């Protein structure tokens, strides 16, 4: 349950970050679009699906890559916001996925 709370937090952060730490237009739009997606993954996707945390981890990987695909001039703080949020999403998604797999127990062949 705390994993989805963290995912919602990261989604809200990604929505607010372009206004708190302004950077170039491509990074702003990327953060807003990814923030909406992450927020929907954490808040709206039913808990019956186990792919939501995996999707959050994949989205985190995109955040890490996209920050360097279109670098912004400046002191580096806006550039590191997306990769940091991305790494935290990857860690959250990986931990939740690992926990889900260990709780499911071993699979028996039929």
Contact map, one row per residue, 1 for C-alpha under 8 A:
11111000000000000000000000000000000000000000000000000000000000000000000000000000000000000000000000000000000000
11111100000000000000000000000000000000000000000000000000000000000000000000000000000000000000000000000000000000
11111110000000000000000000000000000000000000000000001000000000000000000000000000000000000001100100000000000000
11111111000000000000000000000000000000000110000000001000000000000000000000000000000000000000000000000000000000
11111111100000000000000000000000000000000100000000000000000000000000000000000000000000000000000000000000000000
01111111110000000000000000000000000000000100000000000000000000000000000000000000000000000001000000000000000000
00111111111000000000000000000000000001101100000000000001000000000000000000000000000000001001000000000000000000
00011111111100000000000000000000000001111110000000000000000000000000000000000000000000000000000000000000000000
00001111111110000000000000000000000000100000000000000000000000000000000000000000000000000000000000000000000000
00000111111111000000000000000000001001100000000000000000000000000000000000000000000010001000000000000000000000
00000011111111100000000000000000011111100100000000000000000000000000000000000000000000000000000000000000000000
00000001111111110000000000000000001100100000000000000000000000000000000000000000000000000000000000000000000000
00000000111111111000000000000000001000000000000000000000000000000000000000000000000000000000000000000000000000
00000000011111111100000000000011011000000000000000000000000000000000000000000000010010000000000000000000000000
00000000001111111100000000000011001100000000000000000000000000000000000000000000000000000000000000000000000000
00000000000111111111000000000000000000000000000000000000000000000000000000000000000000000000000000000000000000
00000000000011111111110000000010000000000000000000000000000000000000000000000000100000000000000000000000000000
00000000000001111111111000110011000000000000000000000000000000000000000000000000000000000000000000000000000000
00000000000000011111110000000000000000000000000000000000000000000000000000000000000000000000000000000000000000
00000000000000011111110000000000000000000000000000000000000000000000000000000000000000000000000000000000000000
00000000000000001111111000000000000000000000000000000000000000000000000000001100000000000000000000000000000000
00000000000000001111111100010000000000000000000000000000000000000000000000000100000000000000000000000000000000
00000000000000000100111110110000000000000000000000000000000000000000000100000110000000000000000000000000000000
00000000000000000000011111110000000000000000000000000000000000000000000110000000000000000000000000000000000000
00000000000000000000001111111000000000000000000000000000000000000000000000000000000000000000000000000000000000
00000000000000000000000111111100000000000000000000000000000000000000010000000000000000000000000000000000000000
00000000000000000100001111111110000000000000000000000000000000000010010100000000000000000000000000000000000000
00000000000000000100011111111111000000000000000000000000000000000000000000000000000000000000000000000000000000
00000000000000000000000011111111100000000000000000000000000000000000000000000000000000000000000000000000000000
00000000000000000000000001111111110000000000000000000000000000000000000000000000000000000000000000000000000000
00000000000001101100000000111111111000000000000000000000000000000000000000000000010000000000000000000000000000
00000000000001100100000000011111111100000000000000000000000000000000000000000000000000000000000000000000000000
00000000000000000000000000001111111110000000000000000000000000000000000000000000000000000000000000000000000000
00000000001001000000000000000111111111000000000000000000001000000000000000000000000000000000000000000000000000
00000000011111100000000000000011111111100000000000000000000000000000000000000000000000000000000000000000000000
00000000001100100000000000000001111111110000000000000000000000000000000000000000000000000000000000000000000000
00000000001000000000000000000000111111111000000000000000000000000000000000000000000000000000000000000000000000
00000011011000000000000000000000011111111100000000000001001000000000000000000000000000000000000000000000000000
00000011111100000000000000000000001111111111000000000000000000000000000000000000000000000000000000000000000000
00000001000000000000000000000000000111111111100000000000000000000000000000000000000000000000000000000000000000
00000011000000000000000000000000000011111111100000011011000000000000000000000000000000000000000000000000000000
00011111001000000000000000000000000001111111100000010000000000000000000000000000000000000000000000000000000000
00010001000000000000000000000000000000111111100000000000000000000000000000000000000000000000000000000000000000
00000000000000000000000000000000000000111111110000000000000000000000000000000000000000000000000000000000000000
00000000000000000000000000000000000000011111111010010000000000000000000000000000000000000000000000000000000000
00000000000000000000000000000000000000000001111110000000000000000000000000000000000000000000000000000000000000
00000000000000000000000000000000000000000000111111000000000000000000000000000000000000000000000000000000000000
00000000000000000000000000000000000000000000011111000000000000000000000000000000000000000000000000000000000000
00000000000000000000000000000000000000000000111111110000000000000000000000000000000000000000000000000000000000
00000000000000000000000000000000000000000000001111111100000000000000000000000000000000000000000010010000000000
00000000000000000000000000000000000000000000000011111110000000000000000000000000000000000000000000000000000000
00000000000000000000000000000000000000001100100011111111000000000000000000000000000000000000000000000000000000
00110000000000000000000000000000000000001000000001111111100000000000000000000000000000000001110110000000000000
00000000000000000000000000000000000000000000000001111111110000000000000000000000000000000000110010000000000000
00000000000000000000000000000000000000001000000000111111111000000000000000000000000000000000100000000000000000
00000010000000000000000000000000000001001000000000011111111100000000000000000000000000001100100000000000000000
00000000000000000000000000000000000000000000000000001111111110000000000000000000000001001111110000000000000000
00000000000000000000000000000000000000000000000000000111111111000000000000000000000000000100000000000000000000
00000000000000000000000000000000010001000000000000000011111111100000000000000000000001001100000000000000000000
00000000000000000000000000000000000000000000000000000001111111110000000000000000001011111100000000000000000000
00000000000000000000000000000000000000000000000000000000111111111000000000000000000001100100000000000000000000
00000000000000000000000000000000000000000000000000000000011111111100000000000000000001000000000000000000000000
00000000000000000000000000000000000000000000000000000000001111111110000000000000011011000000000000000000000000
00000000000000000000000000000000000000000000000000000000000111111111000000000000011101100000000000000000000000
00000000000000000000000000000000000000000000000000000000000011111111100000000000001000000000000000000000000000
00000000000000000000000000000000000000000000000000000000000001111111110000000000010000000000000000000000000000
00000000000000000000000000100000000000000000000000000000000000111111111000000011011000000000000000000000000000
00000000000000000000000000000000000000000000000000000000000000011111111000000010000000000000000000000000000000
00000000000000000000000000000000000000000000000000000000000000001111111000000000000000000000000000000000000000
00000000000000000000000001100000000000000000000000000000000000000111111100000000000000000000000000000000000000
00000000000000000000000000000000000000000000000000000000000000000011111110000010000000000000000000000000000000
00000000000000000000001100100000000000000000000000000000000000000000011111010110000000000000000000000000000000
00000000000000000000000100000000000000000000000000000000000000000000001111110000000000000000000000000000000000
00000000000000000000000000000000000000000000000000000000000000000000000111111100000000000000000000000000000000
00000000000000000000000000000000000000000000000000000000000000000000000011111100000000000000000000000000000000
00000000000000000000000000000000000000000000000000000000000000000000000111111111000000000000000000000000000000
00000000000000000000100000000000000000000000000000000000000000000000000001111111100000000000000000000000000000
00000000000000000000111000000000000000000000000000000000000000000000000101111111110000000000000000000000000000
00000000000000000000001000000000000000000000000000000000000000000011001100011111111000000000000000000000000000
00000000000000000000000000000000000000000000000000000000000000000010000000011111111100000000000000000000000000
00000000000000001000000000000000000000000000000000000000000000000000000000001111111110000000000000000000000000
00000000000001000000000000000010000000000000000000000000000000110110000000000111111111000000000000000000000000
00000000000000000000000000000000000000000000000000000000000100111010000000000011111111100000000000000000000000
00000000000000000000000000000000000000000000000000000000000000010000000000000001111111110000000000000000000000
00000000010001000000000000000000000000000000000000000000000100100000000000000000111111111000000000000000000000
00000000000000000000000000000000000000000000000000000000101111110000000000000000011111111100000000000000000000
00000000000000000000000000000000000000000000000000000000000110010000000000000000001111111110000000000000000000
00000000000000000000000000000000000000000000000000000000000100000000000000000000000111111111000000000000000000
00000010010000000000000000000000000000000000000000000001101100000000000000000000000011111111100000000000000000
00000000000000000000000000000000000000000000000000000001111110000000000000000000000001111111110000000000000000
00000000000000000000000000000000000000000000000000000000100000000000000000000000000000111111111000000000000000
00100110000000000000000000000000000000000000000000001000100000000000000000000000000000011111111100000000000000
00100000000000000000000000000000000000000000000000001111100000000000000000000000000000001111111110000000000000
00000000000000000000000000000000000000000000000000001100100000000000000000000000000000000111111111000000000000
00000000000000000000000000000000000000000000000000000000000000000000000000000000000000000011111111100000000000
00100000000000000000000000000000000000000000000000001000000000000000000000000000000000000001111111110000000000
00000000000000000000000000000000000000000000000001001100000000000000000000000000000000000000111111111000000000
00000000000000000000000000000000000000000000000000000000000000000000000000000000000000000000011111111100000000
00000000000000000000000000000000000000000000000000000000000000000000000000000000000000000000001111111110000000
00000000000000000000000000000000000000000000000001000000000000000000000000000000000000000000000111111111000000
00000000000000000000000000000000000000000000000000000000000000000000000000000000000000000000000011111111100000
00000000000000000000000000000000000000000000000000000000000000000000000000000000000000000000000001111111110000
00000000000000000000000000000000000000000000000000000000000000000000000000000000000000000000000000111111100000
00000000000000000000000000000000000000000000000000000000000000000000000000000000000000000000000000011111110000
00000000000000000000000000000000000000000000000000000000000000000000000000000000000000000000000000001111111000
00000000000000000000000000000000000000000000000000000000000000000000000000000000000000000000000000000101111100
00000000000000000000000000000000000000000000000000000000000000000000000000000000000000000000000000000000111110
00000000000000000000000000000000000000000000000000000000000000000000000000000000000000000000000000000000011111
00000000000000000000000000000000000000000000000000000000000000000000000000000000000000000000000000000000001111
00000000000000000000000000000000000000000000000000000000000000000000000000000000000000000000000000000000000111
